[in-house]
Every structure is written in C-alpha cells, then in structure tokens.
Amino acid sequence: MTISFSLARAVPADAQVLGVPVFAGGRVGQGAELDPRFLAERGFEGRPGETLAIPADDGTTVVAIGMGDSGKVDADALRRAAAALVKAAWKDTRVATTLLDAAPAHVDRARVAQTIAEGAAMASYRFTRYKSDGRPCRIESLVVVGTGGAGVRAGLERGARVGDAVCWARDVSNEPAGALTPRRFAELASDLGSGEGLAVTVLDEVAIANEGLGGLLGVSRGSDEPPRLIELVYEPPGARATIALVGKGITFDSGGLSLKSADGMETMKTDMSGAAAVIAAMSVLPALAPNVKVIGLAPTTENMPGGRAIKPGDVLKIRNGTTVEVLNTDAEGRLVLADALSLAVEAGADAIVDIATLTGGVQVALGKKIAGLMGNDDALMARVRKAADRAGEPVWPLPLPDDRLRRGRHQEHGRPVGERADRRVVPAGVRRDGAVGPSRHRRPGARRQRRRLHAQGAHRVRRAHARRVGLVVRPSLRAAGYACALVLAFVFALAGMAKLVRRRETAIAFAGLGLPAPDAFAVGVPVLELVLVVLLTVVPVAGAAVALVALVAFTVVLARALRAGVTTGCNCFGSVRAAPISPADLVRNGALAALACAVLIGFAA
C-alpha cells in the first residue's frame, strides 16, 4: 500500500499514532510531553532507530523514536527514524510525526522532508504477492508536523517518488524467475517508462543480432527464453550533458554449462537487480526534471545450460569489435555488460555508471551492507560516494590498478592474450597472479577484466575516454532495491554541475558576442545587456562615452558573480556551489567584453 504524505502545522485530530523524536540523554522533541525518567525505567536510551510505544490517555499511541546524540543527527538518521516509526505503527492507518523539527537548523528542511518520506516509504515495503496472509503495512497517511512551505511539500513528494521507485525495483527483484522472464521484464519496463513519458526502445533477439551484441546473444543461447535489450531515454530540452546508466539484467543465472551448485542458485533470480535499479531510477526523472540527458540500458536474458548454450572455449564478438574467449560460462555478467557499455560509449555519454551483481567476493572485503565501487575517474567516484551518503546506500572504493589497464590485450593474468581472441573470461578458483582481493573470476579481479573489455574497445567507436564508474552489489542487497536512490542522487548532483558549467559558458559567450541563454544569470547581467544594446543603438552620438560606463559596470558585476561562484539549486538533493573562477579567466572575459564593446561603438559612431 502506498503511503500518502502531507504537511501540517499541528498534529491532526484523527492521528492514531504520533512519532516523537527523543535524543540521547533524555531530551524529548516537540509533539508530546514524555517523562525522561519513565523512558529510562522502560529501558529506552534514545539510541538511533530505537522505539518505544506508549499508550496515551485519549486512546492514541505515542511512539518515542531514538535519535542518538542531538549533535550528530543528519539526513540518514532521520531516514532511519522514519523507517522505525513505520515499523512501530505497522497496523495503524493514520500516523503523524514531528521528526521534521528534529533536524539541526543548518540542514535544509526540504531535504529533511524528503529523507523522512523516503525512509517511511521504503520501510512500508513487504513482498506479499504469493502469500495467503502477507500482513502488509496498513498505514495510509503520514502527516509531517512542522513549519514549512512549498519547498517542504515538494521534498515530501520527491521522497515519496523515490521510495515508490525503490519499491518497484524490490518487487521485480523478488519475483520468481519463472514469472519474470526477459520478455516479461521488458514489458514491465516498457509500461513503466512509457507511463512516465520516457522514450522506450526494446530490442528483440533479431534486432540484438543485427546490432552485433554478441555477448548478450551468446549468453542467451542456452535458454528457451529470448533475450531483450531495454533502452530508456530521458532528454529534457537544452540538456548539455549525457549520463548513461547500465544495469545487469540476468533474470536467472544457473551458471550455464559451468553450472552453479544448488545452494548457489537459490538467490539467482535476483541477478537482474542492477537492471531493476536503473529502470526504477529512470522512471522518476521526468517528474523531478534534472537538466541532463540520461540513457538507461538494461541487457536482460537467462543464463541456462541448454543444448545450444555457449561452451568453454567458444569465442564471442562484442559490440565494439572485441573478441572474447569464454573459459567459464558463469562469467556471463561481464559479457552482457560489455555490449551495453559499448552502446553507452557510442551514445556519447559524458559519464557512465553501471550497477551489477557480479560478485559475492565484495562481501569478503566490505561486509554485507556496503557495495564495491570502481572507476577510471577519481572525481566521478567522489561524486558517487557523496551521492551514496545522501541516499543512505554506502559504497566503498576498490582498487583498479593502472598497470592492469596498461597491460591491455598484450598480457592478462600473467600470460599472453590473443592466441584465440582479444580477451579471455577466466575460470573460477584459479589464482593466476598477485591480484588485489580474492582470485575467483566473480570477485573484484573479474571486475577489473570487464573494465578492460570496455576500455580496449572504446577506440573503435565515438569516444575513447568516457568516464566510467561501476557498482558491485553484494548478494544480500540484491532484493532491497539497492542503488536506485543512489543513482538518482548522483544524477541530480551531476545535473547541478552541468547547469553550472552551462552558465559559465554562457557568460563567456556573452562577453565574446555569442548568443547567451535567456536565463544565463540571475545577478543583473540581462539588465546590463539590455542597457548596453539600447545605448549603442538608440543613442549613437553619445555611444562612446556612455557605453564605456556601461562596460565598466557590466565587468564589475560579472567579475563579482564569477569570483563568488554561482549557486544553482539541485531541485532534489540540495545545492552545488561552483569553485571561484581563476583571475586569468576574469581578465580574459574582461578583455573580450572590452573588444566587443569597442567594435559595437565603432559601428555606432
């Protein structure tokens, strides 16, 4: 059941449950008068996520929600607190909370509202489709009590949309493989994307073969179910940057002829959760409107040991022309991702993020609740980590040594490559060199090989140096809709930076007599532009003297704006501030502006 979120200044009279924040040390937040001594006697210590239900005199229930140290309350703590409230009020229908006022004063209230809605929406999820008595969450409405205007209400709406997207990803990840075939997965993705206004393209097995997607086609050969390539595109007017999201979509992974054990197959219906996260994240973009183009790619198939299945030693040709010798058919993830990554590079993506359940080896290094992060651009990886922190979905960087990339196709795993193909998919459990991390092919070493697959073939298509980041998702996170909120936070962070870059380009274009966008600056530049044009056209006689005064004023305003940096709102996840422009750039802009005005003055005279 979807929860309806709203904002109110006072606790509604019909609320059955009221959630009140309580900090470590016994300090009680607004909303209800709770005796700290009573709470202590009941063993309530105010630890983060701790709850205590207390019956009130009027028949309602007050839930004390632990927040921890008041000085350490952040967005993630509020998200967890909202989730704890939902768990405590599971069987009630009307709930209110004063968590909004528990945030520190310096934290943006719209972002606080969003995290509260996210935590509540995600906590209300339970997959009950195949249960006779699933006991789903009964909460119908959650009223956030506190002060705020349209920004806070918009934050609640955004949080609800993100939460719904995560729940959709969880639903499809929990579906049995017999119900969620590649064709059915493509139908669900198409319905979701079309309903939200995305451009949707689904390639069937014939189109996949015609497009040269040899990795995806080869993996699918062992299954009676045909493969699909799902592409969703969000392209707002005036977008200046392109982000590609790629998700692994293996709806069931038996290992192929390199068959997994019976225990190893138990969770393999969730091997498509990377694709589910990408599709779910794409569905939110039209409503939240980031100003960047986003392409979502999801290669989906089954990996089965049928009579036509690829065999160890077979050679496949990837979209970018790279050939791969398959020595273990259970390494199917990198094969299908290689095709999708090649398409992303061809599309001219400025940044590529792929999400895949490639390895259980990440758990050895990072535990059960952290995803591995690898990439070829440190700045992009840093942004992904910040987005992960905002979304409450932690990641940690894993090594991607440069020497392994430089070896390229000349050497791999300590032996020459190229006897039969450009690349090899190595068998499991054989340690070939001193690789960082576990040696099995499905662990971080395999991730590095898949990266090399992409890097080596990039020169054959449009862009050879697209910045790439990969998330390796832990098996226990697969059915949790992991990385959907993270990807959205990342997209909006990059959208803010792209908007910033565009504004700077516009400033330089104006100074050089270019054609700026109408909304280039909100610091007075359009007004000065109009004044300058009027002075140079309507008053040509006094043009020289007066235009120089306007030029000085224009240069001063422009210099101050660029020196301070332009702050642009990311309409979902906070704001981004530009680094101050260098003095050299200021001098260059001023010189261009002076030259432009001199030319105009000459014509006017």
C-alpha angles and dihedrals in degrees: 000000000000115000119228113222126204140164126236136169094222136032109272115246092232096053111126096191130032119195114208124186117236120190130210110278094040102280108151122211127224124294107058140026107245123176109234090208091056091050091050091050089055090053095253110148102171095248115165110278094009115134137190123188114215122187113231128216093251094057096261126113129242115205116203108212119202114230102173121218110004090222092058100050110128138158093280092052090052091049091053092045091054090049091051090051092053091051091050093048096040097131098043125086107207118050134171132186140186094208091120091075093048092077119097115261094249094058115095108252094215090058090047090053090050094052091048091053092045093051094047095046094048093045091054091062122113126157104230104151095114099035123098090210107022097161096213124195110284098200110125102172137021118193116202108211119211146075122301143110138219093323093060092045090050089050090055090050092050092049091050091051093049091047092050090050092052090049090051090053090049092050095055092041090055095048114109114255090241090061099037103056120164090261093050091045090053091049092052092047092048093050092048095046096044091048090055095047100257124144105249128197124176120188117206125208093277094051090044090056092046091051092053097242093157097164095055093042093048095051091049095055095089094057132076087217112086119231127248134203111209119200123183120182129194111187119169120193113274097015110167100186135047126213123189122205116196124188131186110239109188101152091195129005116198090164092251115240087340084069122203122229120263091255090047092058097053096092099029093108084076094058087104096060092107090060090044091055092050094048093046092049091049091054092062097051100082091054095047095038109209112190097239133086113250126194119194118199124186119176106197132187143123123261104218136158098238125150093269095046120132113262131217106276096032117132122224128191116223124215093261093055098260114136120218129199108214111216094164122032092201088074091077096129097073091047096057092038091052090061093047093046090051089054090049091054091048089053089061097245114183091205131017126200120184126189120200142160091225103143146024087197090084088072090061091059104029109022129234103306105045128078123216119246126203133165149143098244121064095198092052091047090052090054091050090052091051090048089050091053091050092049095045091239106119124212132181128204119249123198123271101180116211093223090065091054092047092054086064115160095340096077136008130179091353097305135087119269128207103064091117105356144000091258141020130214100216125219123254128267099017115121108212104171144348095293119169109256130003119345103226116112093242093057132082093292089062089051090058091051091053089052090053090050088059097041096049095053097042094092090064093066136043105292126031099183108048109154110246135194126180130199116205106201122212115238093242090058096051099093093039096080088247119185096019094103090037092056091049091051090050094049092052092047091054090043089059092049092047090052089050093051091048091054092052091048089051091052092053091044091054092049089052095047094262126143109265125202113258092245096045097127137007093199102087100279095121090054092050090047090055092047091050093050093048093049093050096047108030099036105036094154095063092030098113099054099036096042091055089056089050089048091055092049092047093049093049093051093044092048093050092049094049094041092054093043124237116269113214124185118238097213093218114026109030131273137307124214122209121232111249113270116249123260089243091059090049091052091047092049091049092050092050091049092049091050091048093051092046090055093048092047090052092053092045093052 
